Structure formats: structure tokens, C-alpha cells
Amino acid sequence: MTHNFTLEYWLDNGWYVGKLKEVPGVFSQGETLVELEENIAEAYTLMVEDDAKHPESKFKEIMLEVA
């Protein structure tokens, strides 16, 4: 199955660092942009596999007041 995501990336001390905009918590890095793309795909796959192992996880939307 193919999913389209937006890879937001930047350079940090010579490394490409990035995150998936649509999937909070999926970050990775690579020495090249190609390596970053491969690594972030692997990070996403690992996250999906881990979520499938823990179906008891629950989510709740809350409101926070920030000063």
C-alpha cells in the first residue's frame, strides 16, 4: 500500500534531518537526502508495526491553556 506524506527537512551540522508533517513523532536523519528518505520510511514502518502490537493504546483530545 502506498501513502503520500510531506517530508519537511533541514540541514543540521551537515546532516539532513526531517519529519513527516502528517505523522507527528516520525523523525529521522541521513547524510544525504536520499538516505533521509530511506530512514524516514523505515521509521514510519517501525511505528506502524509497533502500533499494531499495542491496539490497547487510546487517544484523547485535550485543551491546554498555555501562558
C-alpha positions in Angstrom: 0.0 0.0 0.0 1.3 3.4 -0.9 0.8 6.6 1.2 1.8 10.1 0.3 3.4 12.2 3.1 5.1 15.5 3.2 8.7 15.3 4.3 9.8 18.5 6.0 13.6 18.6 6.2 16.5 20.8 7.1 20.3 20.7 7.4 21.7 20.4 10.9 25.5 20.2 11.2 25.8 18.6 7.8 23.0 16.1 8.3 19.7 16.1 6.6 17.1 15.9 9.4 13.4 15.5 8.7 9.9 14.7 9.9 6.6 13.7 8.3 4.2 16.6 8.6 1.1 14.3 8.7 2.5 11.9 11.2 3.7 13.5 14.5 6.6 11.8 16.1 8.2 10.3 13.0 11.7 11.9 12.7 14.9 10.7 11.1 18.2 11.8 9.6 20.7 10.9 6.9 23.9 12.0 5.4 22.1 12.6 2.1 18.6 13.5 1.2 18.1 10.0 -0.3 19.4 8.4 2.9 17.0 10.6 4.9 14.1 9.4 2.7 15.0 5.8 3.3 15.5 6.2 7.0 12.2 8.1 7.5 10.3 5.4 5.5 11.9 2.8 7.9 10.9 4.9 10.9 7.3 5.1 9.7 7.2 1.3 9.1 8.5 0.6 12.6 6.0 2.9 14.1 3.1 1.3 12.3 4.3 -2.2 13.3 4.7 -1.1 16.9 1.2 0.4 16.9 -0.3 -2.8 15.6 1.3 -4.7 18.5 -0.4 -2.4 21.0 -4.1 -2.0 20.0 -5.0 -1.1 23.5 -3.5 2.4 23.1 -6.1 5.1 23.4 -6.1 8.7 22.3 -8.0 11.6 23.8 -8.0 15.2 22.5 -7.5 17.7 25.3 -7.3 21.5 25.5 -4.3 23.1 27.2 -4.0 26.7 28.3 -0.5 28.0 27.7 0.7 31.2 29.3 
